[in-house]
Amino acid sequence: MGLLQKDLLEPVGVNKGTIIRWESGSSIPSDKLAEFAKLGFDISYVVTGVRTGSVKKDTSTEEVRTPVQHLSINEANFLPPNLFYVPVVDVEASAGHGAIVISEEYTDKSMVFDCQWLSKRNLNKSNLVVITAKGDSMHPTIISGESLVVDTSPLDNFVDGIYVIDLDSHLLVKRLQRQFTGGIKILSDNPAYEAQLVPQESLDQLHIVGRVVWMGKDL
């Protein structure tokens, strides 16, 4: 319908977080569905996935030729079944000395991926978010300003890789490497930054937000 999330807040009488939960599949109260209907929404399609014919699918969108593109969450409702979107979160993770998390609100943008990409990597799309890297400590692997797809699912089995960690309310992008002694070494790909060792007895102080799984190329 060409509407943004912000266009729905006042007419429907909810906040942005509620709209996001509904877009993720949470149930919508009947009184709120009635408000959507007043705006012209096809409520039959919202509830059952079957269109009444009053709202026609937009077939004029350009074919997706790359594995990812930016898309508004509103537009993502019209994705073909072989594609899915990953929401962009308004945070920065520092690849330097640390960046304070200013906001954790979802934006009205998302990135589109192919479902085959998802299945090959055994990822759950509900646990994926996109954040922005900042700083140069992971250069040349990660460039400042680059979009990162982060898998936030619980770590059942830790493997070496690039992770987003939370250090005193600062998000950092670092390479984590398990040590023979049981600890974990925090590494920067930029040799100008020194490595740090978290001993086994202090691992409970290392809060891992998620693993970086994509940044324009697979990791």
C-alpha positions in Angstrom: 0.0 0.0 0.0 3.0 2.3 0.0 2.8 3.0 3.7 5.6 3.1 6.2 5.5 1.8 9.8 5.3 5.4 11.1 2.2 6.0 9.0 0.3 3.3 11.0 1.1 4.3 14.5 -1.5 7.0 15.1 -4.3 5.6 13.0 -4.1 2.1 14.6 -3.1 3.4 18.0 0.0 1.4 18.7 3.8 2.0 19.0 6.5 0.9 16.5 7.5 -2.1 18.6 4.0 -3.5 18.3 3.9 -3.1 14.5 7.3 -4.9 14.3 5.9 -7.9 16.4 2.9 -8.1 14.1 5.1 -8.1 11.0 7.1 -10.9 12.6 4.0 -13.1 12.9 2.5 -12.2 16.3 -1.3 -12.3 16.5 -3.2 -9.0 15.9 -6.3 -8.2 18.1 -9.5 -8.0 16.2 -10.1 -4.3 17.1 -6.7 -3.4 15.6 -7.6 -5.5 12.5 -10.7 -3.3 12.1 -8.5 -0.2 12.2 -6.3 -1.7 9.5 -9.4 -2.3 7.4 -10.4 1.3 7.7 -7.0 2.2 6.1 -7.8 -0.1 3.2 -5.9 -3.3 4.2 -7.0 -6.6 2.9 -7.7 -8.2 6.2 -8.5 -11.6 4.7 -5.0 -11.7 3.3 -3.5 -10.5 6.7 -5.3 -13.3 8.6 -5.4 -16.2 6.1 -3.0 -15.4 3.4 -5.8 -15.5 0.8 -6.5 -12.3 -1.1 -10.1 -11.1 -1.5 -9.2 -9.4 -4.9 -9.4 -5.9 -3.6 -5.7 -5.8 -3.1 -3.6 -7.1 -6.0 0.0 -8.2 -5.8 2.4 -5.8 -7.3 4.1 -7.6 -10.2 6.1 -4.6 -11.4 9.0 -5.1 -9.1 12.4 -5.7 -10.7 13.8 -9.3 -10.6 16.3 -9.8 -7.8 19.7 -10.5 -9.4 21.9 -10.2 -6.4 21.8 -12.2 -3.2 20.8 -9.2 -1.2 19.1 -5.8 -1.6 17.6 -3.1 0.7 13.9 -3.2 1.0 11.3 -1.6 3.2 9.6 -4.1 5.6 6.3 -3.0 4.2 7.4 -4.1 0.7 8.6 -7.4 2.2 5.0 -8.6 2.5 5.1 -9.1 -1.3 8.2 -11.2 -1.5 8.1 -14.5 -3.5 8.3 -17.6 -1.3 12.0 -18.2 -2.3 13.1 -15.0 -0.6 13.0 -13.7 2.9 14.1 -10.4 4.6 16.4 -9.7 7.5 15.6 -6.6 9.5 18.1 -3.8 9.9 18.7 -2.8 13.5 19.7 0.8 14.3 23.0 0.0 16.1 26.7 0.3 15.4 29.2 -2.3 16.4 32.7 -0.9 16.6 35.6 -2.6 14.8 37.8 -0.2 16.8 37.8 0.8 20.4 34.0 0.6 21.0 30.9 2.4 20.0 28.0 3.1 22.4 24.7 1.5 21.4 22.5 4.5 20.7 19.3 2.7 19.7 18.1 -0.8 19.3 15.0 0.0 17.3 14.3 -1.8 14.1 14.4 0.5 11.1 11.9 0.4 8.2 14.6 -1.1 6.0 15.5 -4.7 5.5 17.8 -6.9 3.4 16.6 -9.6 1.2 18.2 -13.1 0.9 17.5 -16.3 -0.9 16.1 -19.2 1.2 18.7 -21.5 -0.3 21.4 -19.3 1.2 19.7 -19.8 4.5 19.3 -23.6 4.3 22.8 -24.2 3.2 24.1 -22.5 6.3 21.6 -24.1 8.7 20.4 -20.7 9.9 17.1 -19.6 11.4 15.9 -16.4 9.8 14.1 -15.3 12.9 17.5 -15.0 14.7 19.2 -12.8 12.0 19.6 -9.0 12.2 21.6 -6.5 10.2 23.9 -4.0 12.0 26.6 -1.6 10.8 30.3 -1.9 11.5 32.4 1.0 12.7 36.1 1.5 13.1 39.2 -0.1 11.6 40.4 -2.8 14.0 39.0 -5.6 11.7 40.5 -4.0 8.5 40.9 -5.3 5.9 38.3 -8.1 6.6 35.6 -5.7 7.7 35.4 -2.1 6.4 33.9 0.7 8.5 30.3 1.4 7.5 29.8 -2.2 6.1 26.5 -4.0 6.8 26.9 -7.2 8.9 24.3 -10.0 9.2 24.5 -11.3 12.7 23.1 -14.7 13.9 21.8 -14.1 17.4 20.8 -17.7 18.1 22.1 -19.3 21.4 25.6 -20.7 21.1 25.3 -24.4 21.7 28.7 -25.2 20.3 31.3 -22.4 20.1 33.4 -22.4 17.0 36.2 -19.9 16.1 34.9 -17.0 14.0 33.9 -13.3 14.0 31.4 -12.3 16.6 29.7 -9.2 18.0 30.4 -9.0 21.7 28.9 -6.6 24.4 31.5 -5.0 26.6 30.2 -2.5 29.1 27.3 -1.5 26.8 29.7 -1.2 23.9 29.3 -3.5 20.9 32.5 -4.7 19.4 33.2 -6.8 16.3 36.1 -9.1 17.0 37.5 -12.5 16.0 37.2 -15.0 18.8 39.5 -18.0 19.1 39.2 -20.8 21.6 42.5 -21.6 23.5 43.9 -24.9 24.6 43.7 -23.7 28.2 40.0 -23.2 28.0 39.9 -19.5 27.6 39.1 -17.4 24.5 41.4 -14.9 22.7 39.9 -11.7 21.3 41.7 -10.8 18.1 41.7 -7.9 15.7 42.6 -8.5 12.0 44.3 -5.1 12.0 47.8 -5.8 13.5 47.9 -2.3 15.1 45.5 -3.7 17.8 46.7 -6.0 20.5 45.0 -9.3 21.3 43.2 -9.9 24.6 42.8 -13.1 26.5 39.7 -14.0 28.5 40.7 -16.8 30.8 38.4 -19.7 31.4 37.4 -18.5 34.9 36.3 -15.2 33.4 34.3 -16.5 30.4 31.0 -15.6 32.2 32.0 -11.9 31.8 32.2 -12.3 28.0 28.8 -11.6 26.5 28.5 -12.8 23.0 25.6 -11.1 21.1 25.9 -13.2 18.0 28.1 -14.5 15.2 28.7 -12.5 12.0 27.7 -14.7 9.1 27.6 -12.3 6.2 29.1 -8.9 5.2 28.8 -8.9 1.4 30.6 -12.2 1.4 30.3 -15.4 3.4 32.4 -15.9 6.5 
